Amino acid sequence: MDLGPDLIGQSPALVEVREQIARLLTRQAESGRLLPVLIEGETGTGKTMIARLMHRASSRRTGPYVAVSLLDTPETLIEPALFGQERGAFTDAREARDGFFRSAHRGTIFLDEITEISPAVQAKLLKVIEERAIRRVGSTRLEPVDVWIIAASNRNLTRAVEQHLFRKDLYHRLAVVTLRIPPLRERLEDVIPLAEHFLAQACFDYHLPPHRFTDEA
């Protein structure tokens, strides 16, 4: 499976990530099964970009792609944002709304910084994965959802489970396939290709003639 030109670098660590993704997508295409994926890596390692590239290269490419930053969503709004709401379910719920899971139906949902959700929302997310259905806040009705779940964290989720900060059963549901994205300090061979890419992009964005780095740089 071709991830395109955006995953820049040829270091052994990044090559292994690229090959792991290719194997996953090949199995997905052959079996039709959408295994949940957990992407772990420090802030700035490209987890969001990789999730988007995986969707574009997958059998779900024609479906919606919904990226949710759980870090940027107020805790009190995470549940209705994910699962939807009925009118009058809580103060300011003036109308019924679909949540991100329904918006991603027959596509992919990317849950960034999954450790930011509360234990109560963790329990409800586990039920969604098990039942393949959501229940809006304020509703008793289940609505089927068909989504490929990709989750990401800049923390070690295994350690969070050991510290009782994250549900063990939910972790095992999300981490069917785990990708570890190495930081740039572990793949120094990729520094120059990345620098050249960003320089070329800056020249294009500002309508400048092509530039290159000197040997001294």
Secondary structure, DSSP 4 states (H G I P E B T S, - for coil): ----TTS----HHHHHHHHHHHHHHHHHHHH-----EEEE--TTS-HHHHHHHHHHHSTTTTS-EEEEETTSS-HHHHHHHHH-B-TTSSTT--S-B--HHHHTTTEEEEEESGGGS-HHHHHHHHHHHHHTEEE-BT---EEE--EEEEEEESS-HHHHHHTTSS-HHHHHHHTTEEEE---GGG-GGGHHHHHHHHHHHHHHHTT-------S--
